[in-house]
Amino acid sequence: MLISIWSPILLLCSLISLALTSNPAFPGWYADPEGIVYGNRYWIFPTYSAPFDEQTFFDAFSSPDLVTWTKHPRILDTNEVTWATRAMWAPSVFEHEGKYYFFFGANDVHEGEVGGIGVAVADKPEGPYRDILGRPLINDIVNGAQPIDQFVFKDSDGQFYMFYGGWSRCNLVKFNSNFTALVPLPDGSLFMEVTPQDYVEGPFMFIRNGTYYFMWSEGEWAGPDYRVSYAMSSSVFGPFERIGTILEQDASIARGAGHHSIIKVPNEDKYFIVYHRRPLNETDMNHRETCIEEMNFNNDGTIRPVKLTIEGVTGPALP
């Protein structure tokens, strides 16, 4: 009789326990997550969230369903990137012609210092990655934008661009064919400022139904009010008029929800937002966790506010 009474309760507790492990997506302090689909697996490339001078390497994580994750440790570190004397963070990744590219920021660069945006490449998503240039691709401060928080975007015509920038300024640049140099934009310049209202850092872009969605983080990354807002445009060049905030803290779940990326399920109108947040009981600014939620749209194409959850998500099986 005891078995018949307690077995369903134990099963329910077990299921609840499993659900509670879904957000964060995987254990450890990780931030600035870049999510992408490679083949039949979901991938996340985050910052190792630690005191600045301890962020000297990158781990990656892959999953068949956004629930069960495999860790791929130290896919790139400062032993390979010899000019990175301090932290590395905020990856941006993509595949092109069978090669896997990994952009990153390194060193807390100021005018006259060496640091900024670097680029590495590998033959497999899990690396190992090698530094292509042996120096930053972008080192200088242009239009007031610190060269950090890069996002590489492939337009519908196949051309690659990159949004980047800290210090509340954002630039757009265009790549040559092998991502080793910048080429002029349509107006002849190498750098185009595209800073929207309230922008701080962490740019991201995707296309849905012909509309360009430009997203970014606002607020202070170490504070509770870190958040994600967005704009919509008909062009990669903008203009980007701020529409509103779609991801922010929830006083019952977590604070500092921001610096995100978007995963689109191939061949489906289904999107997930991958972001970091700080648990309510944590005061250390580096104690950030990577989490995933589903992101949905209104009939007019605007993005619905995202609800922070403990349960997380399950992704559709990939072909």
N, C-alpha and C positions, 0 to 999 in steps of 0.2 A: 504493500500500500504506500509506503514511504517513497518507493521508487517512482510509482505512478504519479504521486503528487509533485515530487521535487524535480523529476527529469525535465518537464517542460520549462520550469523556472530556471534551471541551470542552463538549458539551451538558450533561453531568452537572454540571460545574463551574458552568455558567450557571444551571442550575436551583437549585443550592445557593446561589449568590449571590442569586438572587431570593428564596429562602426566608429568608435571613439579614436581608433588609430588612423583613420582615413585622412584627417587634417590635424597635424601636418602630414604631407604626402609621404615623407620619409623622415627618419630621425636625424638629429644633428642641427646645428645652427647654420642655416644657409639662407642667402638673400639674393635679390636682383635676378630671379630665375628667368632664363630664356627657354621657352618650350617650343618644340618642333616635332614633326613626324618624319622619321627616316624609315622607309620601307614599311615593315609591319610592326614597328614599335614606336611608342611615344618616348621622347627624350626630354630631359631637363638639364640645362647647364647653368648652375647657379654660382654666385660668389660664396666662398667659404667665409662665413661671418665670424670674424675674430678681431681683436685689436689690430689696428691698421698694419703694423709692421709684421704681423703674423699671417696676413692674407697673401701667402707666397705661392699658392698652388690652386689648381681647380680640380674638383671631382665632377663626374657626370653621373646621371641616373637614367635608366631605361626601363620601360614597362610595356607589357602587352595590353594593359587595361586601365591604366592610371591608378591602380590599386597596389599591385605587387611590383616592387621596384628592385632593380639590380644596381648596385653601386659600382662605378668604374673609377677607381681612385687615381689621383694625380695624373690626369691626362695632359697637363701642361704645368710647368712650374718655373721658378726663377733660375734654375740651372740651365734651362733652354733659352729663356729670355734674359740675356746677359745685361741688357740695359735697364732692366726692371730691378732697381735697388730697394724698392719699398713694396707696397701692396699692389696686387693685381685684382681686378674686379669687373663685374657687370659684362658678362660675355654676350656676343651676338653671333649666331651661327647660321650656316646655310650650306647646301650642297650645290656644286656646279661642275658639270662635265666629269662626274665620277670622283671629284675631290671634295673634301669636307673642310670648310673654312671656319675659323674661330677668331673673331675680333675681340679685343679686350682693352681695358684701360690699365695703365700702370704708373706708379709714382704720383704723388700729390703735386702735379706740375703747376708751376707759376712761371711768369715771364722770365726767360733766361735760364730756366732749368730744363734738364732732359726728362722727358716723360710724355704721356699722352696716349694716343690710340695706336695699338699694335695689331698685327695680323699674323696668324699661324695657319698651317694647313696640315691635313693628314689624309691617309688613304682609307680610314675607317672612322665612323662617328666617335668611337671610344679612344681614338688616337693610337699611338702617341702623336702629338702635334709638334711641328717644328716652326720656329720663327722664320718668316719669309725674308724680311728685310734686314734684320739685325739692328734695327733702329725703329723709332716711332714712325708710323705713316703720317700722322698729324701731331706735331709737337707745339706749334705756335698757338697763341691765343688770338683768335680772329673774331671780330664783332663782339668782343667781351665774353665769348663762350669758352669756358675751360674745356679742353679736349678730353672728355670722358663720356660715359654712358652712351655709347654708339649703338645704333640699330641699323642693320643693313636691310634694305627693302628692294625686292625685285618687282618692277612695274609690269603691267600686262603686256608690254611690248618686248620684255626680256631684258631691259636695261636695269642695271643695278645702281642704286643711290644709297646714301647713308645720312641719316639724321644723327646729330650728336650735340652734346653740350650740357655743362653745368653752369653754376653761377647765374641762373635764371635767364640764360640765353641759349637759343637753339639754332644751329646751322644745318643746311642741306648741301651735300656735295655729290658729285657724280664720279663713277669709277671708270678706269680703263678696263681692258678685256681680262687682265689677270690680277686685278685688285692690288697692284703695286704702286699706283699713282692716281692722282685726280686729273680729270679732264674738264674743260670749260662747260658750264651750264649754258642753256640757250641764250642768256644775256651776255655771255662772254666771260663771266666771272667764275672763279673757282669755288667761292663760298657765298651762299645765299642765306641771309637771316630769315627765319620763318617763325620766330618766337610768338606764341599765342599768349593771350591774357593769363596771368597767374602761373605761367610755366616756371618750373624750378629745375627739373632734370628728368631722366628716364623716358626718352621719347620712344614711341612705337607706332607702326602703321600697318593697316591691312585694307584690302579691298573687298567689298561685299555689294553685289548687284550694281556694279559700276561706280559705287561711291567710295571715296577714300576716307577712311577713318584714321585720324591722327590723335594719338593719346599721349599723355605725359603724367608725371607725378608733381604734386604741389605740397607745400608745407615743408617742415624740417624732418629730414630722414630719421633723426634720433628721437623725434617727439611723437606724441600720440595722434596728432592731426595729419600725419602723412596720408595722402589720398591720391586717387587717380581721376583725371578729368579728360574730356575729349572734344574734338571738333569733327565736322564733316565737310568734305569738299569734292569738287568734280575733277581735281587735278592733284598730282603729287606735289606741285608747287604751291598749293593753297589757292586762295587765302584760308587761314584756319581761325574761324571765329568760335570761341569757347561756347559750348552748349551747356555743360554741367558736369557734376561729379557723379561717378557711377560706382566707385569703390572707396570705402572709408572705414574707420574704426567702428566697432560695436561694443558698447560698454559691458555687455554680458559675455563677450567671447574673446576679443583681442583688440589691441591698439596698433597704430602705426601701419595700417594696411596700404601698401603701395609698391612701387617699382615692379611693374608687371610685364607680362607678355601674353600673347593670345595663341592658342592652338586651335586650328580649324580641322575638323575631321574630314578627311578626303572624301569627295563626292557626296557630302551631306551638308546641309545648312545648320551645322551644329558647332558651337564654339565654347571653348573653355578659357577662363582667365586664370593664369598662373601668377602668383604674387607672393610677397612675404609679409609677415605680420609679427607682432611681439605679444607673447602671452601676457595675460593680465597680471600675473604674479612676478613678472620679470621687470627689473629696473635697469639692467645692463643694456646699453644701447646696441651692443653687438649680438644680443640674444634674439635673433630673428629666425623664423621658421618658414619654409616654403609650403604653400597651400594652394588648392585648386578648387574653383567653383564653376558652375555652368553660367554662361553669359547669354542673355536673351534680348530680343529686339521687339520694339513696338511696330505696328503696321506701317508707320511712316519712316521706318528705318532707324529711328533713334534707339539708343541703348537703354534698357531698363536698369535701374540700380541693382547692383549685385548684393545678395545677402551673404554675409559671412556665416559659415557653418562649421560644426565640429565633424559632421558626417563625411564631408567631401563628396567625391563623385566617382562614378564608374564610367570608363570610356568604352565606346563601341569597339568590337574586334576589328582589327585592320586587315585588309586583304593581303 
